[in-house]
Amino acid sequence: MIDILIVNDNRYREQFSSELLADYLKKKNFIVKIVSKNIFRTAIQTLKPKAVIVPRVQTDFHDIFEYREKYKFKLYFVPVEHSGGNESGIKSFMKNYLKKDNLDKNHSKKLKKNISKVFVPGQFYKNILLKYELFNENQIIITGTPNSDLWFKDINVLFKKKENTKKTIGIATSFKSFMFGSDFKSIQHSISIVSEYKKNLISDNNNYLVNTKSLEKDLFFVWYEMFQFMLINKIITDNKNLNFSIRSHPMESIKNVKYYKRVKKNLNIDRNLILNEWISNQKMILSFGSTLLYDSYFSGTKSYSLRRFVPNNILDLVDEYLKPAYSEFPYQPENFDELYKIINSNEIQDVNYFTKDSENKIHETSILSFNYPRKEKSYKIIGDEICNNLKIYQKTFFDKIKMYYFIFIIFLKQIKLSNFSFKYKYVFLDKFYNPLNIIDNYKIKKYIKIILKK
């Protein structure tokens, strides 16, 4: 029925790049629809697409292969940005949802059999996929990440703001499931999930001891994320004269962040679907380590890493691929006095910010992880590859009536899911692709229209 279905895992990470790719494909005369991950099965059954683009091939998407077998569509895989320059991170992201510790050979066979093309961030990512025989050489295309398309100067200039309009200091958090957990009803609920009483104790002559080995992963949630939150809370509390803006991790719950905002008067929450617009509004950005540090660097906004504030004995407990990503190249204040001097200064001294060595390191790692700088934008590479391998089927007048009727049905189902579903009551609704967010959707379309005209 329709030509292409694009599935979003998380709106705040993928919406802009999905819309950009969709509109590029529409210019090639394809009929394209974007849906959230919680409705993609219904969308496939109803709209019967000729091709489906997914950001994951495990966890919530584990049955995509069964749907491909049944409905005979081409399957394209554009990995969301998870540790593109880290072998452990790539392996973790590619694991079968049933296999937590080892790569599953049967899962690899499904990848090779079902996926037409996988569009990866860079050569390193491709090498890892080949090393572990997850894909064949002819399946993999190096594109860079879709979000890094916004780093190109001709696109980035659209989001620039005048210096005197920047009012807040940005904080990019990396909490994922504990302090602002998206899957938990409360912090108490999260603690009960990540810590099982019996498995965490060992018996020694009827005396119980803590099994520290079994607690290591739990300690990541409890200590590392809590420590980050304590540091951020201290910075905001100690600088009541400054205004801060939190850009919480895409997987975090807006509910708990809103509660935190109520007790901090000098704080606002950002849920802007256009990351670069938020970045351009900040005087500077603070983070423990995130791919957002690359976004801010290539956008020309100064960023500072809080890495040195986290004790090594806490950081060492974290799995390698979960450690703060790419946190070495921004300037790292030595202590709170130095940090407070920086954030309260009217001007940022470049001499204290980047050295030639640190800038070289940024470019070395950005090539490794994002294939950037590069000549071509990833949405064009991905779009052209799909266009070259997918025929446009001519539709009669009655075909079009039927098609748009079912597209409208999916539109209504998406509204219901995003706003009224009890099933996803605690999977907070601000993450979903909500068609009723008219202002946000219009703003995205406005930028994309300008980009596609370039």
Solvent accessible surface area in square Angstrom, and as a share of the most:
residue,aa,sasa,rsa
1,M,44,0.20
2,I,0,0.00
3,D,1,0.01
4,I,0,0.00
5,L,0,0.00
6,I,6,0.03
7,V,3,0.02
8,N,3,0.02
9,D,10,0.05
10,N,1,0.01
11,R,3,0.01
12,Y,27,0.10
13,R,33,0.12
14,E,16,0.07
15,Q,1,0.00
16,F,11,0.05
17,S,16,0.10
18,S,11,0.07
19,E,10,0.04
20,L,2,0.01
21,L,14,0.07
22,A,1,0.01
23,D,24,0.13
24,Y,25,0.10
25,L,0,0.00
26,K,90,0.38
27,K,125,0.53
28,K,79,0.34
29,N,113,0.58
30,F,8,0.03
31,I,43,0.22
32,V,13,0.07
33,K,29,0.12
34,I,11,0.05
35,V,0,0.00
36,S,4,0.03
37,K,21,0.09
38,N,29,0.15
39,I,11,0.06
40,F,0,0.00
41,R,68,0.25
42,T,46,0.27
43,A,0,0.00
44,I,0,0.00
45,Q,79,0.35
46,T,26,0.15
47,L,0,0.00
48,K,99,0.42
49,P,3,0.02
50,K,73,0.31
51,A,0,0.00
52,V,0,0.00
53,I,6,0.03
54,V,1,0.01
55,P,8,0.05
56,R,34,0.12
57,V,1,0.00
58,Q,13,0.06
59,T,68,0.39
60,D,56,0.29
61,F,0,0.00
62,H,70,0.31
63,D,18,0.09
64,I,0,0.00
65,F,10,0.04
66,E,119,0.53
67,Y,35,0.13
68,R,48,0.18
69,E,67,0.30
70,K,143,0.61
71,Y,51,0.20
72,K,150,0.64
73,F,3,0.01
74,K,79,0.34
75,L,0,0.00
76,Y,1,0.00
77,F,0,0.00
78,V,18,0.11
79,P,4,0.02
80,V,9,0.05
81,E,36,0.16
82,H,51,0.23
83,S,24,0.15
84,G,7,0.06
85,G,19,0.18
86,N,45,0.23
87,E,56,0.25
88,S,46,0.30
89,G,3,0.03
90,I,0,0.00
91,K,58,0.24
92,S,24,0.16
93,F,9,0.04
94,M,0,0.00
95,K,40,0.17
96,N,18,0.09
97,Y,71,0.27
98,L,121,0.60
99,K,92,0.39
100,K,146,0.62
101,D,113,0.58
102,N,106,0.55
103,L,42,0.21
104,D,21,0.11
105,K,134,0.57
106,N,96,0.49
107,H,9,0.04
108,S,7,0.05
109,K,134,0.57
110,K,98,0.42
111,L,0,0.00
112,K,71,0.30
113,K,143,0.61
114,N,8,0.04
115,I,5,0.03
116,S,39,0.25
117,K,43,0.18
118,V,0,0.00
119,F,3,0.01
120,V,0,0.00
121,P,5,0.03
122,G,1,0.01
123,Q,95,0.42
124,F,55,0.23
125,Y,1,0.00
126,K,28,0.12
127,N,71,0.36
128,I,7,0.04
129,L,0,0.00
130,L,54,0.27
131,K,124,0.52
132,Y,58,0.22
133,E,105,0.47
134,L,3,0.02
135,F,4,0.02
136,N,68,0.35
137,E,104,0.47
138,N,112,0.57
139,Q,11,0.05
140,I,11,0.05
141,I,39,0.20
142,I,48,0.25
143,T,0,0.00
144,G,1,0.01
145,T,2,0.01
146,P,27,0.17
147,N,35,0.18
148,S,0,0.00
149,D,0,0.00
150,L,12,0.06
151,W,7,0.02
152,F,24,0.10
153,K,177,0.75
154,D,58,0.30
155,I,0,0.00
156,N,7,0.03
157,V,87,0.50
158,L,46,0.23
159,F,3,0.01
160,K,103,0.44
161,K,74,0.31
162,K,153,0.65
163,E,133,0.60
164,N,117,0.60
165,T,64,0.37
166,K,26,0.11
167,K,136,0.57
168,T,17,0.10
169,I,1,0.01
170,G,0,0.00
171,I,2,0.01
172,A,3,0.02
173,T,6,0.04
174,S,24,0.15
175,F,1,0.00
176,K,73,0.31
177,S,33,0.21
178,F,2,0.01
179,M,20,0.09
180,F,6,0.02
181,G,1,0.01
182,S,3,0.02
183,D,84,0.43
184,F,24,0.10
185,K,104,0.44
186,S,41,0.26
187,I,63,0.32
188,Q,135,0.60
189,H,57,0.25
190,S,1,0.00
191,I,75,0.38
192,S,69,0.45
193,I,98,0.49
194,V,18,0.10
195,S,43,0.28
196,E,99,0.44
197,Y,167,0.63
198,K,177,0.75
199,K,93,0.39
200,N,9,0.05
201,L,44,0.22
202,I,80,0.40
203,S,77,0.50
204,D,71,0.37
205,N,133,0.68
206,N,138,0.71
207,N,99,0.51
208,Y,151,0.57
209,L,88,0.44
210,V,85,0.49
211,N,37,0.19
212,T,91,0.53
213,K,151,0.64
214,S,36,0.23
215,L,32,0.16
216,E,61,0.28
217,K,124,0.53
218,D,12,0.06
219,L,27,0.13
220,F,14,0.06
221,F,52,0.22
222,V,37,0.21
223,W,123,0.43
224,Y,7,0.03
225,E,1,0.00
226,M,68,0.30
227,F,49,0.21
228,Q,0,0.00
229,F,35,0.15
230,M,107,0.48
231,L,15,0.08
232,I,3,0.01
233,N,48,0.25
234,K,82,0.35
235,I,1,0.01
236,I,0,0.00
237,T,46,0.27
238,D,71,0.37
239,N,5,0.03
240,K,145,0.61
241,N,112,0.58
242,L,22,0.11
243,N,81,0.42
244,F,0,0.00
245,S,4,0.03
246,I,1,0.01
247,R,19,0.07
248,S,6,0.04
249,H,31,0.14
250,P,31,0.20
251,M,43,0.19
252,E,0,0.00
253,S,0,0.00
254,I,22,0.11
255,K,99,0.42
256,N,32,0.17
257,V,0,0.00
258,K,106,0.45
259,Y,129,0.49
260,Y,13,0.05
261,K,86,0.36
262,R,153,0.56
263,V,86,0.50
264,K,33,0.14
265,K,185,0.78
266,N,18,0.09
267,L,10,0.05
268,N,61,0.31
269,I,35,0.18
270,D,18,0.09
271,R,43,0.16
272,N,26,0.13
273,L,9,0.04
274,I,1,0.00
275,L,37,0.18
276,N,1,0.01
277,E,17,0.08
278,W,7,0.02
279,I,0,0.00
280,S,7,0.05
281,N,50,0.26
282,Q,3,0.01
283,K,89,0.38
284,M,3,0.01
285,I,0,0.00
286,L,0,0.00
287,S,1,0.01
288,F,1,0.00
289,G,4,0.04
290,S,23,0.15
291,T,34,0.20
292,L,14,0.07
293,L,1,0.00
294,Y,0,0.00
295,D,9,0.05
296,S,0,0.00
297,Y,41,0.16
298,F,36,0.15
299,S,10,0.07
300,G,60,0.58
301,T,7,0.04
302,K,49,0.21
303,S,4,0.02
304,Y,5,0.02
305,S,0,0.00
306,L,2,0.01
307,R,45,0.16
308,R,128,0.47
309,F,24,0.10
310,V,3,0.02
311,P,53,0.33
312,N,92,0.47
313,N,112,0.57
314,I,23,0.12
315,L,13,0.06
316,D,98,0.51
317,L,46,0.23
318,V,6,0.04
319,D,44,0.23
320,E,104,0.47
321,Y,73,0.28
322,L,52,0.26
323,K,59,0.25
324,P,23,0.15
325,A,33,0.26
326,Y,44,0.17
327,S,6,0.04
328,E,101,0.45
329,F,11,0.04
330,P,4,0.03
331,Y,63,0.24
332,Q,21,0.09
333,P,0,0.00
334,E,111,0.50
335,N,75,0.39
336,F,50,0.21
337,D,114,0.59
338,E,45,0.20
339,L,0,0.00
340,Y,40,0.15
341,K,159,0.67
342,I,29,0.15
343,I,4,0.02
344,N,63,0.33
345,S,49,0.32
346,N,156,0.80
347,E,124,0.56
348,I,49,0.25
349,Q,99,0.44
350,D,93,0.48
351,V,128,0.74
352,N,89,0.46
353,Y,13,0.05
354,F,39,0.16
355,T,87,0.51
356,K,152,0.65
357,D,112,0.58
358,S,22,0.14
359,E,55,0.25
360,N,68,0.35
361,K,88,0.37
362,I,0,0.00
363,H,70,0.31
364,E,118,0.53
365,T,32,0.19
366,S,0,0.00
367,I,83,0.42
368,L,70,0.35
369,S,1,0.01
370,F,4,0.02
371,N,38,0.20
372,Y,18,0.07
373,P,67,0.42
374,R,31,0.11
375,K,204,0.86
376,E,75,0.34
377,K,25,0.10
378,S,0,0.00
379,Y,7,0.03
380,K,59,0.25
381,I,47,0.24
382,I,1,0.01
383,G,0,0.00
384,D,55,0.29
385,E,36,0.16
386,I,0,0.00
387,C,28,0.17
388,N,120,0.62
389,N,65,0.34
390,L,16,0.08
391,K,153,0.65
392,I,72,0.37
393,Y,106,0.40
394,Q,166,0.74
395,K,43,0.18
396,T,82,0.48
397,F,141,0.59
398,F,156,0.65
399,D,63,0.32
400,K,97,0.41
401,I,91,0.46
402,K,112,0.47
403,M,2,0.01
404,Y,117,0.45
405,Y,123,0.47
406,F,56,0.24
407,I,28,0.14
408,F,110,0.46
409,I,45,0.23
410,I,0,0.00
411,F,70,0.29
412,L,79,0.39
413,K,86,0.36
414,Q,2,0.01
415,I,24,0.12
416,K,131,0.56
417,L,21,0.11
418,S,1,0.01
419,N,46,0.24
420,F,137,0.57
421,S,19,0.12
422,F,177,0.74
423,K,165,0.70
424,Y,36,0.14
425,K,118,0.50
426,Y,80,0.31
427,V,40,0.23
428,F,25,0.10
429,L,58,0.29
430,D,36,0.19
431,K,11,0.05
432,F,6,0.02
433,Y,30,0.12
434,N,17,0.09
435,P,15,0.10
436,L,90,0.45
437,N,50,0.25
438,I,125,0.63
439,I,141,0.72
440,D,42,0.22
441,N,30,0.15
442,Y,146,0.56
443,K,51,0.22
444,I,1,0.01
445,K,78,0.33
446,K,93,0.39
447,Y,20,0.08
448,I,1,0.00
449,K,129,0.55
450,I,72,0.36
451,I,4,0.02
452,L,28,0.14
453,K,153,0.65
454,K,115,0.49
